[in-house]
């Protein structure tokens, strides 16, 4: 049964299980989002404050950025929720 399961492989000197070499690969959009989102939000919020929130286009962009913030925070909380 041990030969079928693979127990003899454990005693070989060439066996190397590297469980600590874990890394993540992100697409470029996900890598640039942490830099783009805060800057875009601050610039849009500053511009909306400057014009007194009168322009609909700026308000729409600010609303889309806030929705994006919500999605990113929700994703991070669910992704990091299993880490203790």
Secondary structure, 3 states (H helix, E strand, C coil): CHHHHCHHHHCCCCCCCCCCCCCCCCCHHHHHHHHHHHHHHHHHHHHHHHCCCCCHHHHHHHHHHHHHHHHHHHHHHHHHCCCC
